[in-house]
Amino acid sequence: MKTVALSRLGYEDLSPTNIVALSLHWAAGNRTLYRGEGRPDNMLFYTVSGTRAYSQEDCAPFDVGPGDLMLMPAGSRYTSTVTSAGGTDGYCLQFMLRDESGAPCRLEERVQVLMRDEDGRVRQLMDKLLGASMQRGSSLRLKELLIRLLEDLCRQPAGEGTELYPAIRHMETHLQSPADAEELAALCHMSLSTFARRFRALTGEPPAAYHRRLRLEKSRELLESGLCSVEQAAFALGFYDKAHFSRCFQAHFGIKPGAARR
């Protein structure tokens, strides 16, 4: 079975299927155990109230609480125990992933906390998924909402990169023109020098080079689709002219843009 990292979902031609969202309560001491082949499907679990303890092979045990969004990939083997006296309430979102040929795919990640929902945005999205799941004939709406959630998750950096997420997201969603460094620093509430230093430490390259690479990678995708000429790809990604675009493209990929066009 093909496996794919969560961070690569935005680059793969995959479709979520068999989507089910439920709001459930588990009593104190309730224990969930997956052994053998592990989970048969992927699950995202959002804790509304209460606490749980998780353990899995070769990993330290950990606890989750309200606002935590968990990932339990298909095939994962773990034990989950409700540790709060009043039990646990949460949203369960089950789904499968299939490639363009219909074959099932598996997420590479282990059982883990993906993020803490600080502003309630994820809960609002989970509420919408729950509502759509309870309606007849809502499969397209379910897919739309789940893809939106997965898109956010696969772009969400962890650890020390979290404070740079606003700038990274801005660059990913504004590929039509070069990014302004001062604007990016302001999005992260940093001085320009602090932003530049932290960004390079995280990504290994300056913000301008990082954004140019994103634009060039998107341009190659457009060229390989056969829908764009070299001039059209250069214009769509905000390069000065065809000659400038061609020089940047060849320096990055080692081939001329025309060679990438289907």
N, C-alpha and C positions, 0 to 999 in steps of 0.2 A: 504494500500500500504506500502511495506517495505521501511524504511528509512535507510540511511547509511551516516556516517560522511565522509567528504572529506578525512580526515586523514586515514580512514580505507579502502579506495578504493583499495590499494595495497594488502589487505588481503581478499578481497571478490571476488567471482567468478561472476563478472558482465561483461556485454558486451555493448559497446556503439552502438546505432543504430540511424537511421534517421538523419545522420550527414549532415549538410548543412553549408557551409562557404560563406559569402558574404562580399564585401567591399561596404559600404554605406555612403551617406552624408545626414545630417539632417540640415535644415535651422534654423537660429536663432529663438528662441522662441518655437521650436517644442516640443510638450509634449506627453510623452508616459505614459499611465495609465493602471495598472492592478488591478482589484478588484475582488470580488467574490471568485472564485476558484484559482485566480492568473494565473501565467504563465502556459501554457500547456506543456512546455518543459524546459530543462536547457539551459542557454546561458552563454557563455564566451564572454565578450565584451572588445576589446582592443582599447583604444583611440589613434588615430594617431595625430589628431589636434583638437583644441578647448576645451571647458569645458562643463560639465554637472553638474546639481545639482540633488541629489537623496534624497527621503524621504520615510519612511515606518513606519508602526505602531510600537510604543514602542521603537523607536530608534531615536537618534539625526540625523538630516539631515547632509549630507556631500557632498563635491564636488570632481570631478575627472578631471584629465587633461592628457596631452600627456604622453604615456608610462604606464598608469595605466591599469591593467588587472582586470576586474570586473567579479564577479560571480552572476548570477541571477538564483537561482534554480527553478525547476518546483514547482508550487504552491505558489511561493512568490508573495506578493502584495506590489506594490510600485508605485511611481510616479517619472518620470525622465524628466527634462526640460533642453533644450540647453540654456546655459547662455552666450556663446561667440557670438560677433557680426557677425563673419564670419561663424557661424554654426559649426558643428562637423563632422569630418570624423573618421571612425573606422571600425574595422573588427568584424563582428558578427559570432559566431560559435554556432549553435544550435545542440542539441543532446538529445537523450533519453538513459536511462540505463535500462537494463533488466537482471534478474538473470538467472540461468541455466535452469529454467523451462520456460523462456520467459515472466515472469511476470514483469511489469514495477516497477522500484524502484525510490525513491525520495531522493535527497540530503538533509541533515538536515540543512545546513547552511542558514543564512539569506543573503540578498543582501549585498555585501561587496566588498571592494578592496582587492584582493588576494595578489598583489605584484606590485611594481614599476619596470619596465623593464630598469634597469640601463645600461646594456651592449648591448641591442638590440637583445639578444638571443631569447626572446619570439616573437618579431616581425618577425624574420626570420622564426620561426616555423609556425606562423600564415600565412605568405606569402606562405609557402609550402602547408598548409591546403587549402588556397584559390585556389591555382593552381590545387590541386588534385580534389577539389570540382567542378571545371569547366571542368573536363575531364570525358568522358564517360567510364564506367567500372572501376572506381577507388575506389570502396567501401573498398577494403582491404587496400589500401594505406591510405585512410582517417582514418580508424580505427587505423592503425599503428601510424600515426602522433598524433591523439588525445590521444591515450593511453600513448604515450611518454610525452605529455604535462601534462596529469592528474597525471602521475607518479611523475613528478617534483613538481607539485603543492601539492600533498598529503604529500610530504616529506619536503616541505618548512616550516621551523619554522617561527613564527611571533615574533615581539617585541624584547625583549632582547635576545632571542635565535638565532637571525639571524647571529650574528658573529660566532656562533659555528656550523653553517650549514655545512661548508666544512669538519669538523671532523666527524660529524654525518653521512653525506653522504658517506664518506670514509669507515666508519665502516660498514654501511649497504651494501656496494658493495664489501667488502673484509672480508667475513665471514670465509675464509678458514684457517685463522691463527690469533693468538692474535694480537691486535693493539699495535703499539709502541707509548707511550705517548708523547715522544719528537717530533715524526713525526706529530702527531695530533696537537700538540701545534703550530708547525711551519706552518701547513696548515691554522691556524686561526690567524697567525701573533701575537702570544702571547708568553710570557714566560711560562715555564712549570708550575710554581706555580700559575700564574694568570689563565691559562687554566684549571687546576685542580679545582680551587676554583669556577670559573664560571660554569664549567660543572656540578659540584655537586649541585650548587644552582639551576640550571635549571632542572636537571633530578632526583635529589635526591640520586644519587649514583655515585661512581667514574667511570672514563672512562673504566677501565678494567672490572668492574662488569657490566656496561651497555653493553659492547661489548660481554661479555660472555653470558649474557641473550639473546642477539640477536642470537648468535650461537646456544644456546640450544633450543630456540623456532624454529629455522629453522631445527634443527635435529629432533625435534618431528614431524614437518611437513613431513620430509622425511620418518620417521618410520611409520607414520600413512598412508602414501601413499602405503605401502607394497612393494616398489621398492628396499628398502635398508635393509640390515641386520644391527644389532647393530654395528658390526665392520666397515661396510661400512659408516655408518652415522658418526661414530667417526672419521674416516679417512678424510671424505669429509669436516668436520668442523674443522679440524686441532687439534684435541685433541691428547695428548701424546700416549695413548693406550686405549683399551677397558675399562680397570679397572678405569682409571682416568675419562673417559667420563661417565661411569656408576655412579660413586660417585657424580659428578657434576649434572648429570641429576636427580638423586634421591633427592639430596638436594634441587633442584629447584622445581621439580614438585611433589615430594612426592611419586613417583612410579618408578620402575625400567624401563630402556629403553625397555626391551622386552615386558612389559605390554602395551606399547604404539603402538607396531607394529601391523598392521592389520593382 
